[in-house]
């Protein structure tokens, strides 16, 4: 990790010092490697107390990532895909950047639209055809 700051968006960058890394033993295949080495990496980022985020950005991240944030306002990203702790750390950082980019991306506002007159007429014609078909069936059964 040569970078001192992670560039999330043109206006948001997170210093590496605000990220906390924890390691633990990973599950899955790997033989004795699994039993001896701590290759699973957990990246923790305190959204609630981050100096690099504005209040609006904090609220946006808290609402959009609420399923990944614990009660203390800490975002957790875990990686245990590789047998290498270094690769898992890189993977966790990349996931973290992608997650924040996606969460901070502005959402398009939905504009209300009305159905066109032609589409309304087509709908009513279709309803009339179905109604007529059912009337014909009724007369056959009597």
N, C-alpha and C positions, 0 to 999 in steps of 0.2 A: 504494500500500500504506500506508494510514493506520494500520492496526492495529500495535500493538507486540507483541502476543501472539496466536497462533492457538489458539482454543479447540477442542480435539479431543474430549474428553469432559469431564464435569463435574469430574473429578479431574486431567485432563492438559491442560496448555497449553504450547505451544512458543513461546519468544521468537523474534521475527524475526531477532535477532542470531545465532541458532544455524543459520540457513539460509544457504547460500552459493549465489549465482546466477552462472552462466556463460552467456555468449552466444556464438553462432557463426552463420555464414551458413547459412540454411535452404535446403533443396532445394525442388523443385516450381515451380509457376507463379508469376510475379510480375515477369517482364521484368528490367529493369536493377535493380529493387528488390532482387532476389535476389543480384545480383552485388555490390552496394554496401553493403547494410545487414545487420547481424547481428540477425536477428529470432528465431532459434531460441534457446529458453531452457532451460537445464538447471539444475534445482534439486537441490542436494546437501545431505543431512542426515546428520551423523555420529551414528548410533545408539549406537555403542560408547562414545562419550565425552560424550553429552548429559547435562547437569546436571539437566534437567527430567524425566528418566525414572528410575523406580526400577529396581532390578536385575531384578525380576520382569518389568516391562514391557519392558526391553531384551531379555530372553530370549524373551519371547512374540513381539515384533516380529521378532527374528532368525530364529526358527523359521518363522513364518508368511509372512515376506517374503523368505525366503532366496534366491529366484530373482532378486530385484531389488537385493540387497545385495552389494557387492564384498568382496574379501578384507580390506579395511581397515575394514569395518563401516559403509560409507557407502551410504545409500539414494539412488538417483538417479531423478528424475522429469523427463521431457523433454516439451516442448511446442513444436510448430512448425506448428500448424494455421493460425494467422493471419499476415497480413503485418505485423501490429503487434507489436513487442517487448513493449509494455505488456500487450496482451491475452494474449500467450503466457505472460507472467509470472503474470498472474492465473489463467490456466488451469492452470499448473503448481502453483501454491499450492492451488487447489481440488482438483486430483487428489491432491496430497499429503495434504490433510486427509481426503478420502474414504478414501484408502488406509489411513491410520493408524486412523481410526474403525472401519473394517471389521476390521482386524487386532486391535484391542484389544477388540472386542466379545466378551463371554463366550460360549463355546459351550455348548449344552445337552448335558448328560450323557445318553448313551443308556441307557435302562433295559432290561434283559433282559426279554423277555416269552416266555411259552410259548403254543403253539397251544392253542386251546380243544378240549375233548373233541369237540364237534360237528364242528369243522373236521377233526380227525383222522379221525373216522368217515366224513366225506364223501370224504376223500382215499382211504381204504381201499376204500370202495364204488366209486369211480371206477376204482381199480386192478383190482378184481374184475371190473368190466364189461369192461375192456380185455382182461383175461386170458381171460374167457369168449369174447369175440369171436375171439381168436386160436386158442382151442381148436376152435371151430366151423370155422375156416378149415382147420386141420390135418386134420380129419376129411374135409373135402371133397376134399382133394388126394390122399388115399390110395386 
